[in-house]
């Protein structure tokens, strides 16, 4: 069976692993070549705030997937189009949550490397995950997904 015929989006890697790989690279770079990012007075409050927002969003994402009876695992087939809850505001609230968590860790760690690597993380997510998922959902749900895609932004 060809890749584009499988009942899965065929992403390059599991999204949490993408974020973890870049986080690990940022930690290594920060240890080898430390560069401060923020004044001490901002580092923890801002980092913790970003992580808290991420932690607040994810339970709503998980609840929506459970309610729809579909898997959040990108390796498995999607059985329902999830458009309620946080999906009314963003087509990718789970990835937005992972991004905020990653950024919060980088800020709290006062690591320019971790925060700077967010740019390639988002590029990998865009081209290796999100665009593949969107093509998959278009094939699977057709006009229903296209209508949703027109009405809700990708990130915010």
Secondary structure by P-SEA (a helix, b strand, c coil): ccccccccccccccaaaaaaaaaaaaaaaaaabbbbccccccaaaaaaaaaaaaaaaaaaaaaaaaaaccccccccccccccccccccccccaaaaaaaaaaaaaaaaaccaaaaaaaaaaaaaaacccaaaaaaaaaaacaaaaaaaaacccccc
